[in-house]
Amino acid sequence: MNTAAILRATEEVLLGSIGTVRTVDADELALDAYSGQTDEARAAAARVRARVEVEPLTVKRTGAVAPETASRAILEIELAIRFAFTTEHELEDSERRAAHAAALDTVETARKALAWPGNLVETSAADATSLVGGCLYFRSLTRARADFRTRLIEYELRMFGLVNESQATS
């Protein structure tokens, strides 16, 4: 499995540099929303542009193609896609709904782009992902947290893809 190509293509779709239909605007998201980052650093970065990070969670064999000894396998990879948004100031109650709506609109645009067949066939450098359908599939969306004191809103989108894998038999 070319995990590096899958992660890179996913990032490139999120950054708006690849994709043909249901794309993300190139200036909407930037990388760098990793979990070890401090709230202050994440909020400061997100003030410039909303942040996103792609992390592989699990890889498992589906059993869709013959036994382990077969020359082909269909693997499932699950990705966590974390989004970090910030606001100009600490929000009043009346502004919180609008902040959540704007963040969810961005997450939904990203989900649609990742799920469009063909958007994830290969990276911009032509590295094949081997994702079946050239796309990912929606698993879940959760609000990771909303801390309006630090001006951070974070969501985690879980997507999975099926990977057509060739395996050596001799």
Summary of the structure (lengths in Angstrom):
residues: 170
radius of gyration: 17.5
end to end distance: 18.0
largest distance: 65.1
contacts: 537
relative contact order: 0.24
helix: 28%
strand: 35%
